[in-house]
Amino acid sequence: MYHNLKSAGVDQVLRAISAGGSVVAMATSFYSGGYTYTHVLTTKSGAQYRVSKQVMRAVPPPTE
């Protein structure tokens, strides 16, 4: 299901989160094109992107 999504980079993830988007962990990660994808970014408008483990390392944890 997530294999068909476009990939999101660090800047895109940070912008989307600050604009009201969210990032959630996938139930099962997968490997594609040299990267392991572990999360899905959903923007405020509803668009979804796959996010790699490497990108998530650069994203700060959410603050409560």
Secondary structure, DSSP 4 states (H G I P E B T S, - for coil): -GGGSEE--HHHHHHHHHTT-EEEEEEEEEEETTEEEEEEEE-TTS-EEEEEHHHHHTSPPPP-
